């Protein structure tokens, strides 16, 4: 049975591997800050009423904002509002500049 060195035991697996069209790959590892952020969830039974209400208020506001952003994007695509408002002006200006 081979003995593993301490560096082999502490080797981190990549969080994500990115594959490029030219055949290159890049491995992304998590940082210490990201690992700290992924700690255990908050125990709401230990919070005071003020912190408990603040915790749920922030959570509801965040979920509402993300939901509105998602649904807004889907509705814009549904109604064909995905093009810039003044795209025609930029195209006209481009052709005008080319003529000079």
C-alpha positions in Angstrom: 0.0 0.0 0.0 1.7 3.3 -1.1 2.0 6.1 1.3 0.5 9.4 0.1 2.4 12.6 0.7 0.6 15.5 2.5 0.5 17.5 -0.8 -1.3 14.7 -2.6 -4.0 14.5 0.2 -4.6 18.3 0.1 -4.9 18.4 -3.7 -8.1 20.2 -4.5 -10.4 19.1 -7.3 -11.3 21.8 -9.8 -14.7 23.5 -9.2 -15.2 23.8 -13.0 -13.4 22.8 -16.1 -13.8 25.1 -19.1 -13.2 23.6 -22.6 -12.3 26.0 -25.4 -13.0 25.4 -29.1 -9.2 25.2 -30.0 -8.8 22.3 -27.6 -7.4 24.1 -24.6 -8.8 23.6 -21.1 -8.8 25.7 -18.0 -9.5 24.5 -14.5 -11.1 26.9 -12.1 -10.6 26.3 -8.4 -12.7 27.9 -5.6 -11.1 30.5 -3.4 -11.0 30.6 0.3 -13.6 33.4 0.3 -16.0 31.3 -1.7 -15.5 28.3 0.6 -16.3 30.6 3.6 -19.5 31.7 1.9 -20.6 28.1 1.5 -20.7 27.5 5.2 -23.7 26.1 7.0 -27.1 27.8 6.6 -28.4 30.3 9.1 -30.2 28.8 12.1 -33.2 31.1 12.3 -34.3 29.8 15.7 -31.3 31.4 17.3 -32.0 34.9 15.9 -33.7 37.8 17.7 -37.0 39.1 16.2 -35.3 42.1 14.5 -32.7 40.0 12.8 -35.3 37.3 12.0 -37.5 39.8 10.2 -34.5 41.4 8.5 -33.3 37.9 7.3 -36.6 37.0 5.8 -37.1 40.5 4.3 -33.8 40.4 2.5 -34.6 36.8 1.3 -38.0 37.7 0.0 -36.7 40.9 -1.7 -33.9 39.0 -3.4 -36.2 36.3 -4.6 -38.7 38.8 -5.9 -36.0 40.8 -7.7 -34.6 37.7 -9.4 -38.1 36.5 -10.3 -39.0 39.8 -11.9 -35.8 39.9 -13.8 -36.3 36.4 -15.2 -40.0 37.0 -16.1 -39.2 40.4 -17.6 -36.6 38.8 -19.9 -39.0 36.1 -20.9 -41.9 38.6 -21.6 -39.5 40.8 -23.6 -38.6 37.8 -25.8 -42.2 36.8 -26.1 -43.3 40.3 -27.3 -40.2 40.8 -29.5 -38.8 43.6 -27.4 -35.3 42.2 -27.4 -33.8 44.8 -29.9 -32.4 48.2 -28.9 -34.9 51.0 -29.1 -32.8 53.3 -31.4 -31.1 50.6 -33.4 -32.2 52.2 -36.7 -30.5 55.5 -35.7 -27.2 53.7 -35.2 -27.5 51.9 -38.5 -28.3 55.2 -40.3 -25.3 56.9 -38.7 -23.1 54.0 -39.7 -24.1 54.3 -43.3 -23.7 58.1 -43.2 -20.2 57.7 -41.8 -19.3 55.2 -44.5 -20.3 57.5 -47.3 -17.9 60.2 -46.1 
